[in-house]
Amino acid sequence: MFPYKDENPTLSPPVVTLALIAANVAAWLLLQGMGQSPALDRSVCELGLVPGRLFGSIPSNATVQIGPDAYCRLGHFPAWVTVLTSMFMHGGWLHLIGNMWFLWIFGNNVEDSTGKLRYLAFYLLCGAVAGATQSFVKPDSAIPMVGASGAISGVMGGYIILYPKVRVHLLVFLGFYVTKIAVPAYLMLLYWLLIQVWSGAMAVGQESGGVAFLAHAGGFVAGMLLIVPFRNNALVQQHRAWVAQHATVGTKLPWR
């Protein structure tokens, strides 16, 4: 299932969401060489989050083996800095495009309900919790973690609390057959979370690189919890009042 839109208006320009997308794209173009070596390899090794560095078992500037014939020269930045920088690095075009699409679908409404600065702090904090979650599971790992998906998972977790019944339109791929359906946000997002938890549980104990499923799950749960203090109740009520005012007669409002 792939979401392509939601039935949730945005009342103010999503400035921070757009700025985050621009920052990720800029990092891909300027620091990661649009996926070309050696820029991609260097950026992942130097700016990715390495659990072993975070917990002190691997020193800065070390050369570590991350595969049968793959080696990585780690950077000199403090490990806590890479918690932040890793959120803006990606492993490929599809990785980047997929993350930015999900951020656009769900981020603009969360920003609308928190305010600009609160939303930025919320996003970065969710990303940090996501990275820490995966790191705690494999504290000695030398595999760099990159991607905005942990932070975006937090945005999705916030969305499910704010707008659980908003309809999300999905493309569903059944082999060569593609169809469209619309479901409540909570159904789509809980299904997505279940996949992350299940896949993460299956991947525990594996040292090879891949998708950091538990980072996604950790970011999602963090978003569900953190949205409560980070949301701006006045903005949430303003959003609901606008939707109620513009709804057609007989329309069931998405939070009821």
C-alpha positions as CSV (number, residue, x, y, z in Angstrom):
1,M,0.0,0.0,0.0
2,F,1.3,3.5,-0.9
3,P,-0.5,6.7,0.3
4,Y,-0.9,9.4,-2.4
5,K,-3.1,11.9,-0.6
6,D,-5.3,12.5,2.5
7,E,-8.5,14.3,3.0
8,N,-7.0,16.8,5.5
9,P,-6.7,20.5,4.6
10,T,-3.7,22.6,5.6
11,L,-4.5,26.1,6.9
12,S,-1.0,27.6,7.0
13,P,1.9,27.2,4.6
14,P,3.9,24.1,5.6
15,V,7.1,26.1,5.7
16,V,9.1,23.8,8.0
17,T,8.0,20.6,6.1
18,L,9.1,22.2,2.9
19,A,12.4,23.3,4.5
20,L,13.1,19.8,5.7
21,I,12.4,18.4,2.3
22,A,14.7,21.0,0.8
23,A,17.4,20.2,3.3
24,N,17.3,16.5,2.6
25,V,17.4,17.1,-1.2
26,A,20.3,19.5,-0.8
27,A,22.2,17.0,1.3
28,W,21.6,14.4,-1.4
29,L,22.8,16.7,-4.2
30,L,25.7,18.4,-2.4
31,L,27.1,15.9,0.1
32,Q,26.1,12.5,-1.4
33,G,26.8,13.1,-5.0
34,M,23.3,12.1,-6.1
35,G,24.1,8.5,-5.1
36,Q,27.5,8.3,-6.9
37,S,30.6,6.9,-5.3
38,P,32.8,7.9,-3.6
39,A,30.6,10.7,-2.3
40,L,27.8,8.4,-1.3
41,D,30.0,6.0,0.6
42,R,31.9,8.8,2.3
43,S,28.8,10.6,3.4
44,V,27.2,7.4,4.8
45,C,30.4,6.4,6.7
46,E,31.2,9.8,8.1
47,L,27.7,11.2,8.7
48,G,25.7,8.1,9.4
49,L,24.8,7.0,12.9
50,V,27.0,4.1,14.0
51,P,25.7,2.4,17.3
52,G,29.2,1.3,18.2
53,R,30.5,4.9,18.1
54,L,27.4,6.1,20.1
55,F,28.1,3.7,22.9
56,G,31.9,4.0,22.8
57,S,33.0,0.6,21.6
58,I,34.2,1.9,18.2
59,P,36.5,5.0,18.1
60,S,36.3,7.9,15.7
61,N,38.1,7.6,12.3
62,A,38.2,3.8,12.7
63,T,38.0,1.6,9.6
64,V,35.4,-1.1,10.1
65,Q,34.2,-4.0,8.1
66,I,30.5,-3.8,7.2
67,G,30.3,-6.7,4.8
68,P,32.3,-9.6,3.3
69,D,34.3,-7.2,1.1
70,A,33.1,-3.8,2.3
71,Y,34.9,-1.4,4.6
72,C,33.9,1.9,6.0
73,R,36.2,4.7,7.3
74,L,34.2,6.5,10.0
75,G,34.2,10.2,10.5
76,H,35.7,12.4,13.2
77,F,32.5,14.1,14.3
78,P,31.3,13.4,17.8
79,A,28.8,10.5,17.8
80,W,26.0,12.7,19.1
81,V,26.3,14.9,16.0
82,T,25.8,12.0,13.7
83,V,22.4,11.4,15.4
84,L,21.4,14.6,13.7
85,T,23.3,14.4,10.5
86,S,22.1,10.8,9.8
87,M,18.6,12.1,9.5
88,F,19.5,14.0,6.3
89,M,21.5,11.2,4.6
90,H,20.0,8.6,2.3
91,G,21.1,5.4,0.6
92,G,19.5,5.8,-2.8
93,W,17.0,7.7,-4.9
94,L,14.1,5.6,-3.9
95,H,15.0,5.9,-0.3
96,L,15.0,9.7,-0.6
97,I,11.9,10.0,-2.7
98,G,9.8,7.6,-0.6
99,N,10.8,9.4,2.6
100,M,10.1,12.8,1.3
101,W,6.7,11.7,-0.1
102,F,5.6,10.4,3.3
103,L,6.9,13.5,5.0
104,W,4.8,15.7,2.6
105,I,1.6,13.6,3.0
106,F,1.6,13.6,6.8
107,G,4.0,16.4,7.9
108,N,2.0,19.4,6.7
109,N,-1.0,18.6,8.9
110,V,1.1,17.9,12.0
111,E,3.0,21.2,11.4
112,D,-0.4,22.8,11.1
113,S,-1.4,21.5,14.6
114,T,1.9,22.2,16.5
115,G,3.2,25.5,15.0
116,K,6.5,25.9,13.2
117,L,9.2,25.8,15.9
118,R,7.4,23.1,17.9
119,Y,7.1,21.0,14.8
120,L,10.8,21.2,14.1
121,A,11.8,20.3,17.6
122,F,9.2,17.4,17.5
123,Y,10.6,16.1,14.2
124,L,14.2,16.1,15.4
125,L,13.4,14.6,18.7
126,C,11.5,11.8,17.1
127,G,14.4,11.1,14.8
128,A,16.8,11.0,17.7
129,V,14.6,8.5,19.6
130,A,14.3,6.4,16.5
131,G,18.1,6.2,16.1
132,A,18.5,5.4,19.8
133,T,16.0,2.6,19.6
134,Q,17.8,0.8,16.8
135,S,21.2,1.5,18.6
136,F,20.0,0.0,21.9
137,V,19.1,-3.2,20.1
138,K,22.6,-3.5,18.4
139,P,24.9,-1.3,20.6
140,D,28.1,-2.8,19.1
141,S,27.1,-2.6,15.5
142,A,29.5,-0.9,13.0
143,I,26.7,-0.5,10.3
144,P,26.0,3.2,9.7
145,M,22.3,4.1,9.8
146,V,21.0,6.8,7.5
147,G,17.6,8.2,6.5
148,A,14.9,10.5,7.6
149,S,12.4,7.7,8.1
150,G,12.8,7.5,11.8
151,A,11.8,11.2,12.2
152,I,9.0,10.8,9.6
153,S,7.8,7.7,11.5
154,G,7.4,10.1,14.5
155,V,5.4,12.5,12.3
156,M,3.1,9.5,11.4
157,G,2.8,8.6,15.0
158,G,1.7,12.2,15.8
159,Y,-0.8,12.1,12.9
160,I,-2.6,9.0,14.2
161,I,-3.2,10.8,17.5
162,L,-4.3,14.1,16.0
163,Y,-6.4,12.8,13.0
164,P,-7.1,9.1,13.4
165,K,-10.2,9.0,11.3
166,V,-9.1,11.2,8.4
167,R,-9.3,9.2,5.1
168,V,-6.0,8.4,3.5
169,H,-6.1,7.4,-0.2
170,L,-3.8,4.5,-1.1
171,L,-2.5,2.7,-4.2
172,V,-2.7,-1.0,-3.6
173,F,-0.5,-3.3,-5.8
174,L,-1.7,-6.8,-6.3
175,G,0.8,-8.3,-8.7
176,F,0.3,-6.5,-12.0
177,Y,-3.1,-5.1,-10.9
178,V,-3.2,-1.7,-9.2
179,T,-6.3,-0.3,-7.5
180,K,-7.2,2.6,-5.2
181,I,-8.8,2.5,-1.8
182,A,-9.4,5.1,0.9
183,V,-9.2,4.1,4.6
184,P,-9.1,5.8,8.0
185,A,-5.6,7.0,8.9
186,Y,-5.5,4.8,12.0
187,L,-6.0,1.7,9.9
188,M,-3.3,2.4,7.4
189,L,-0.8,3.6,10.0
190,L,-1.4,0.8,12.5
191,Y,-0.9,-1.7,9.7
192,W,2.3,0.1,8.7
193,L,3.5,0.0,12.4
194,L,2.7,-3.8,12.6
195,I,4.9,-4.5,9.6
196,Q,7.8,-2.5,11.1
197,V,7.6,-4.3,14.5
198,W,7.3,-7.7,12.9
199,S,10.1,-7.1,10.4
200,G,12.3,-5.7,13.1
201,A,11.7,-8.7,15.3
202,M,12.7,-11.0,12.5
203,A,15.9,-8.9,11.8
204,V,17.2,-9.0,15.5
205,G,20.5,-10.8,15.6
206,Q,21.4,-10.1,11.9
207,E,24.4,-7.9,11.5
208,S,24.1,-7.2,7.8
209,G,22.8,-3.8,6.6
210,G,19.2,-3.2,5.6
211,V,16.1,-1.4,6.8
212,A,16.2,-0.2,10.4
213,F,12.7,-1.4,11.1
214,L,13.0,-0.9,14.9
215,A,14.0,2.7,14.4
216,H,10.8,3.2,12.5
217,A,8.8,1.6,15.3
218,G,10.6,3.6,18.0
219,G,10.1,6.9,16.1
220,F,6.4,6.1,15.6
221,V,5.8,5.4,19.3
222,A,7.8,8.5,20.2
223,G,5.6,10.6,17.9
224,M,2.4,9.2,19.5
225,L,3.7,10.2,23.0
226,L,5.4,13.4,22.2
227,I,2.6,14.9,20.1
228,V,0.6,15.4,23.3
229,P,2.9,18.0,24.8
230,F,4.0,19.4,21.4
231,R,0.6,20.0,19.9
232,N,-0.9,23.5,20.1
233,N,-4.4,23.0,21.2
234,A,-5.5,26.4,19.8
235,L,-4.3,25.4,16.4
236,V,-5.9,22.0,16.6
237,Q,-9.3,23.6,17.5
238,Q,-8.8,26.2,14.7
239,H,-8.2,23.3,12.2
240,R,-11.3,21.4,13.4
241,A,-13.5,24.6,13.3
242,W,-12.4,25.3,9.7
243,V,-13.1,21.7,8.6
244,A,-16.5,21.8,10.3
245,Q,-17.4,25.1,8.7
246,H,-16.5,23.9,5.2
247,A,-17.9,20.4,5.5
248,T,-21.0,19.6,3.4
249,V,-24.3,18.8,5.2
250,G,-24.3,15.3,6.6
251,T,-20.5,14.9,6.4
252,K,-19.1,12.9,9.3
253,L,-16.2,14.9,10.7
254,P,-12.9,12.9,10.8
255,W,-12.4,13.1,14.6
256,R,-15.8,11.8,15.6
